[in-house]
Amino acid sequence: MIGIIDYNAGNLRSILKAVELFDKAKIIKSEEEILSSDKLILPGVGNFGSAIKNLSPVKEAIVKAIDEGVPFLGICLGLQILFEWSEEANEEGLKIIKGEVLRFRKGKVPHMGWNTVKILKDSPIFEGIKDEEYFYFVHSYYVVPREDCVVGETNYYINFPSVIQRDNLLATQFHPEKSGKIGLRLLENFIELF
């Protein structure tokens, strides 16, 4: 069972519908449900500070599941929350990935719409996906990792990480559930190959 973590900061229904094209999925809230899921997805739309506050009851369960090798996919804010600190709310994140989350300084913010992903490293997540494919983005902040985990990047006035991977942990800045057939392929790859 794939658990989609509900912390009042995600577009849960569209993720659920997309994932259920490939496997059984359930929206979950408790530590017990997190620790008993075969795979986890942390979606995200909203404010970093509110998200971290809402996740506080299950924070330890998320970290434990990732440490134990449960395949994990973070989406948009669900990527940013994995980092140590965010400029958005001057708040600490889950501290699973070393680095920080910064606000775009140039261009129209939020960065919204279709943009390409440059594949930097081989990863099963890109199986059947060509370099420079288009995905759908909506975000005002971007991650700056201090460890080697970036497998895809996107340009919006600067090059920023749009796909990170470390072992069983995978996260995207874009929304695969809103990215048409190519986004569904990425979700299928996560479900089938991780």
N, C-alpha and C positions, 0 to 999 in steps of 0.2 A: 504494500500500500504506500502510495506517495502522499506525504503529509504537506499541506499548504498552510503555512503558519499565519494565523489571523491575529494581528495586533492593532487592529483599527487603523491601518495605514497602507492598505493595498487594494488593488482592483481584483479582488479575490474571484469573483464570478468568471471574468474573462480568462483568468489563468486556469481555473478549474475546468472550464469547458474545453480549453485547448489541450490540457494534459489528458483529459478523459478520452480524447481521440486515440490515445496510445496505451493507456493503462488505467487502473482504478486509482482514484484520488479522493482525498477527503480534506475538508477544511478543519484544522485542528487548533487548539488553544492551550492545552495543558502540558505540563512537563512529561507526564506519563505517555501522552499521545506522541510527543516529539521523540521520546526515547524508544518507542515501539514502532516507529515508521521505518520502512525500508529505504526510502529516499525522502529528502526534505527540500521544499522550495520556500524561500523567504521573499515574497513580493514587496513592492513598496512604491507608494505615491504619497508624498506629504513632507512633513517637517522632521528633520533629524532629531531634534530635541524631544518632540512628542513621541516619536517612534521608539527611542531608547527608553523613555519613561514607561511606555506601554509594554515593552519587551522585558522589563526588569523581573517580573515573576518567572520567566522561562529562560532567562539569559544563561544560567548555568547549564540547563538541559541542552541548549543549542550548542554551546561550546563543547560539552561532553560528547554529544552525537558526532560532531565534526572530528573531534580527537579520536573517537572510536572507529572512524572510517566510513560513516554513513555518507553516501553521495549527497551533496548539498549544492543547490543552485540559488544564488542571490540575484534579484532583478532590480535594477535602478537604485532606489533607496536601500533595497536589500543588499546591494553591493557596498554602498557607502557605509552602512552600519557595521560592516566587518572590520573597519579600520579603527585606528587608535583614537582619532580626534577629528571633529568637524568644525570648520569655520562657521557653518550655518547657525549653530546654536552654542558655540563654544563649549561643546559637550564631548565627553569621552564616548567612544563606540565600544564594540565588543572586544576589540584588541586582538582579533584573530590574525589580521594581516598588519604588518608594520607599515605605517604611513599615515597620511592625513587626507582630509577632504577640503578642497578649496573652491572658492567662487570664481566663475569666469570673470575676467577683467575687461575683455573686449567682446565686441559683437552684441547682438540683441540677446538678452537673457529673459527667459530661458532659451537654451538651444532646443529648438522644437522642430520636428519633422524628420524627413528621411535623410540619412547620411550613410556613407560607406564605412565598412570595417576592413582595415588592412590586416591580413593574417601575418603575424610575426613569427610564429612557431607552430610546428605540427601539433595537432591536438585532435583527439577523437570527436570533440565537439564540432569541428569543422568538416566532418565526413559528409561528402556530397554538397558542400558549400564552396563556391568559388571565391577567390580573393576579390576584394572591393565590392562585395554584395551590399545591397542597401537594407538597413534596418531602421526602425522607428524610435526616435529619441525624444524625451521631454525631461530636461534637467537644467538646473542653474549651477550645479556644483560638479566637480570631477575629482577623481582619486589620484593621489600621488604616492605610489607604493615605494617603500624603502627596502624591498626584497624582490627577487627575480620571480615574478609571477605573471607578467603581462604576456598574453598570447595574441591579442588583437588590439589595434588602436584606431582612432578616428581623428580627423582634423576638423576643428572649429576654431579658427584663428591660432590655435596651438594644437599639437598632437597630444591627445590624452588617452589613457587606457580605457578601452571599451569592453574588453574581455580579459578576465584574469583567471588563472587556474593554478592550483597547488594541490597535487595529489587528488583527493576526493572532493575538493572544494572548487567550485566553479561559480563565476558571477559575471553578469553583463550589465553595462550601463544602459543599454537600450532595452526595449520591451519586446521580447520575442513573440509574446502572445498578441501583439498588435502589428507584427511585421510580415503578415501574409504567409505565403507558402514557405518562404525561406526561414522565417521565424519558427514555424511549425517544425521544419526539418531540424533546427537546432534543439528544440524541445524533445523531439523524438530521439536525437542523438544522446541527449542527457539521459533519457529514460532507458534507452537500449544499451548504451555503451559505457555507462558509469555504474 
